[in-house]
Amino acid sequence: MSTTRLLLAAFTALASLAALGGCGVRPSDAIDAGRPPAVAVATATPGAPPNEPALPATMITLYLVKDGRLSAVTRTAGPLSVADTLALLAAGPTTRERRRGLTTDVPSGAGPFSVTRAEPAGGLVVTPSVAAGELSALGVRQIVCTAAAGVRASPDQVTVTGGSGSAGPRDCPQRR
């Protein structure tokens, strides 16, 4: 065998060993880095003419349930009203969120929601499409915290009312 062929064979063997050996980085689980930054992102408005400026997308916060406790989840969505954000809560977690073990205690029939300012100013009144008495205590807390998160100047308290009952006024302990 010629020297060139011997060197080529040796080089090929070393390159194969290096490729099989990897670079020494071992796999690890994902590391939670906290909540993503809240930023506005320009997105196309569905059905809008091509020349119309895009509405900015924003980060919204929903309070879902994991292991019987509230868990704040952020999603990117077009600018939404508090009532529309609550409708997303009633729609339940996304497939990805379900894979992470998140659920909701707010029934799908709870929407649409009506949201008004309470008198005296500073609070919110949320009226779901189901009687307030039909909601679990955890479902009421999800609605209270999600509604509070959807208002720039957080309301002092949120009351959930509907049918012949109401829950609240309450504040969201997760937002303190």
Secondary structure, 3 states (H helix, E strand, C coil): CCHHHHHHHHHHHHHHHHHHHCCCCCCCCCCCCCCCCCCCEEECCCCCCCCCCCEEEEEEEEEEEECCEEEEEEEEECCCCHHHHHHHHHHCCCHHHHHCCCECCCCHHHCCCEEEEECCCCEEEEECCCCHHHCCHHHHHHHHHHHHHCCCCCCCCEEEEECCEEEEEECCHHHC
